[in-house]
Structure formats: structure tokens, C-alpha cells
């Protein structure tokens, strides 16, 4: 874990010289908000809004993680006031599995999941028995299946919601695609670089962190209407905290949305709910 940025406002008390008869004093307290985030794009977006929060009297401290487990543990233990790294299905699965008393304070952006290959230029070119590598995050498996089904390569049991689907729910697989899904999500860019399979499904935050462009380098990209918005997660007791409300407000501002679109050119898409 590494602290990316802590904006320290020197002198939390502002002394004002009085005009007229005598001297007066006015104090404005600075509040600290500690948030855990993935390096890219989450921490970079938070760095962008930090000056706006400073103007609101909030000192934003950002702790970065290259992991999908520790940020929720740190939030639960009280080491963080909020975290910003996970999409809704993952958040909901973690709350259910670990009995976290968390609340979703609001969606901020979407990172379309991409398929990447050094061997093929399109999913339609995959040979029989092609190996598909994806992360061990079960909440992402339905996303992978949705992309492959849209490409006409597989069929998934119609009675199963894709958000909850697993590889066991595949009903047709004419090319006998082989799925490997035991890898940590952060490892997939390295496996892609080493050409360890035919296709690699990589989360956009890990892709851009390794100078991989979801727009230019992927051979298939998830539809931006997917339900996988990345959210601000907080402990339920802090759901109505004014600091959290201000954070979500500036993250959803027009200025921040323009920054997201210009910086990642469609690889990261802002949302408002």
C-alpha cells in the first residue's frame, strides 16, 4: 500500500483581521477523508478532484491498492472512510460473502472489460480449442460470457442472469473453447504480454495501468450499457456523512466527467447513478 497524495492544508484555523471596532476571529475546520483506490483510473480521478474538495474544507488522503480484497477489509476495519475500486456485482457479492455492513454511496464510472490477443485480430478467428484466460473474480465471469455469447461463440443457459452466470452455465461451445479462470486480475496484463494463451480478458484499470489501450488494442470490448459501474463504497453508518456526499458530488461534476472522457478516450466512461 502506498499513499499517493495527502493534501495538507496548513493552518486549519484562519485568523481574520477585523474591520472597524476591534479584532474578530473566524475558524474553519478542515476534515480529513481517507479513501482506498486502485491506481488507475480511480486514484488519478481522485487526485483530480482533491483541489475541489480542499475548497470545501476536505483534506483527501488517497491510499492505493493493487488488490481486490484488502480495500474492503481496510474499510470494514475502519482504516478507510471509503473505497473506490469495485463494480456493483463484485461489491454485492463481497457484502454477501463476508457479511460486510457496507453501503453503495453512488456509481462514478464504468470500465468496459476487454478481450485482448496477440494471435488473433477478432474473436471470429478463434480456432477450435482456443484458450481463454480470465480472472478468478467470479463477478466478472458473466461479463466474459456475455462478450463471447454476443460474438456467437457460445450460448449460456437462458434461465440464468448473465450477471450471475458462471462457466458451468455454458450450454453450447462448438469450438470447445478452453477456459482458465484461476488468475489474479492484476496478473492478466503480464500473461497477455507473455502470450500465454489465445485470448485474455482484462479489466480496463489494469490494462491502462500497463499502457494497454482498451480502445485501440482490444479485439472485443464490453458494451458501455453494462451494469458494472464502479462505485464509492462506505460503511453503512457513514452513508449520510457530508464528506461522502461532497465527494460523490465532485466526482459526478461536469468538470470531472470531461476529465475522465478526455483522459481515457472512452476506455473509462462516467456514469451518474
N, C-alpha and C positions, 0 to 999 in steps of 0.2 A: 504494500500500500504506500502511496506517495501523495503528499499534499501538493496539489497543483497550484493553488493560489489562495491566499488569505488576504483579503483587503483590510488593512488595519487603518482605522480612522483615528488619527492621533487627537487626543483630547475629546472625550465623549461629551464633555461639558463645554458649551460655547458661552464665553463671557461677553456680554454686550455692554458697551458704554451707554449710559443713559443720556437722553437729550432733555434738557430743561432742568428741573429742580432735583438735584441729587443723582445718585447712581442706582441702576437696576441690574438685575441678573436673570438670565433665562437659560434653562438647561434642556438639552435634547439628548436623550439616551440612545446609544447605538446598541442594537440587538444582534447577536450572532446566530446565524443559521448554518448548520453543518450538514452537508449533503454528500452522499456517496454516488459515484457515477462511473460509467465506462469512459475510457479515454476519448474515443471518437464515436459519434459526434457529441455525445452527451456533455462531457466536460468542456468542450470547446463552445458549445451553446451556452453553458452556464457562465463561462468566462465572459462571453459577450454581454450577458445581462447583468453581470456583477456591478458595473458602474451605475446602472439604473436603480438597482436595489440599494446601493450606497446612498443615493439621493433620497431614498425612502427611509434611511436610518437603519438599514440592514447590512451587516458585515457577512458576506457569503464566503464560507470556507468549504472548499471542494476536496474531497478525498477520492482518489481514483482507484479502480479495481479492474483487473483483467480476469474476472471470475464471475460466475452467475449465482454462487451460493453465499459467499461471505457478505455481500451488501445487505441481504435480508437478515442474516444473523446479527450484523452490526446494528441494523435498525431496531431489531427486536430487543437487543441488549441495551439500547439507549446510547450507543456510541455515535449514532447519527440521528438527525432530526427528520431526515427524509432520504430517499434514494431515487435515482433516475437512471435506469438501465434496462428495464424489463418491459415486455409487452403484456397485454391483458391476459391472454390464456396462461402464460407462464406464471404471472402474479397469482391468478386464481388457483392454479394447481399447487403452488408453494404454500399458499394460505391453507388450503385443504390438507395437504400432506403434513405440514408442520404445526398446524393449529396457531398460526400467527394471528395476532389481533391487529390487522392492518386495514387501512382504507385507501381506496384509489382517489387521489386528490385531483386527477384530471389527465387526459391524454395530451401529449405535446407534439409528437411526430411519429411518422411511420418509416420504417427501414425495409424496403422490399427485399425479400430473400432472393438471391440469385443463384443460377446454375452456371458453373464455370468448367471449361475443358481445354486442355492443351492438344487434344487429339481430334476433336470434332467441332465444327462450326455451328451446328444446330442439333437439337435433340432428335430430329428426324433421321440423323445419320448414325445413331447408335446401333452397334452390331448386336447380334444375339449374345447373351451372357455378359453384357457390359456391366462394369462395376460402378455402383452409385455410392458415394461416400457422403455421409451427413453426420450431424452432431448427435450426441446422446441425450439431447434435450427433447423429451417426448412431446412437449408442447409445440415443437417445430415440425414434427413428423407429418402432421396433417397438411402443413404448408407445402412440403416436398411432394406429398401425394397429389395435392391439388394441381401443382405445376405439371407433373408428369401425366395426370389424367387429362388436363387441358391440351397437352401435346399429343394425346391419343395413344400413349404408350402403355397405359394400364387402365384398369377400371376398379373403383372402390365400391364396396358394399353400399348400395343406395340407402339402406336403413341407418347408416352411421353418419353423423355430422362430421364433416371434414376437420373441424376444429378438434374433435376428439379422436380422429382416426389414427390407427397405427398400421404398421406394415402387415400385420395379421389380417387386416380388413381388405387386402387386395383380393379381388375375385378373378381378375384376368391379367395375365402378364405374359403375352405371346412371345416376347423376346427373351424371356427368362432372365430378366434383369436381376443382378445380384446386389443386395443392399447391405452395406456395412454402416452401422449406426452406433458404434461404441466410442466415438471420438469426442474429446472435449471441443467445444465450438471454437475456442481460440487456436486450436491446432490445425484446423482445416486449411487456412491460407498456406501454411508450410507444406502440408500434404499436396496441395494443388501445385505449388512451386516445384515440388519433387516429382510430380507426375505419377502419383501412387494409385491412380485409378482413371476411369473414363470421365466421370462427372463428379463435381464437388459442389455441394450446396452450402453456401457461405453467407452468414448474416452480414448485412451491409456495414455494420460498425466495425467488424473485424476485417472486412475487405478494404475499406478506405484507410484503416489503420496500417495496412500493408501496401498502400499505393495501388490497390486494385480498384478499378472503376466499375461499379455495378452497371453503369450505362454503357460504357464502351467495351468492357471485357467480358461481360456475361453472355451466354448463349441463350438464356431464358431468364426473365425477370418477373417476379410476382406482381400481380395486378395491384395497383395502389388503393383499390377499394376493399382490401382485405381487413379483417378485424383485429390486426396485430399492432395497434397503436402503442407506442412506448409512453409510459405514464410516470407521474410523480407519485411515489408510494410513501405513506406516513403511518405512524401508529394511530389507531382509531381515536385515541384520546386527544390527538393533535389535529384532527381533521378540520376543526374550525379555527385553528391558530391563524392569526392575522398575517404572520410572516409567510405561511404557506400560501395563503390567498394572494398575497402580493407577488410571490414567486411565480405562481401559475399565471397571474395576470401579465407579468412582463414577458414570460415565455410565450404567451399567445398573442403578444402585441404585433401590430403590422410590421414594425421595425424588425422584430426578431424573426418573423416569418420570411421577410425579404432576405434577411441574412442567411437563413437556412437554405432557401432556394438558390441564392447566388453562390453560396459556398460549395454546395454539393451537387448542384446542377441536376436535380431530380433523383439523386441517389438517396436523399433524405427528404421527406415530404411533410410539411407542417399539417397538423390537424387542430380542431377546435373543441373536441369533446372526448 
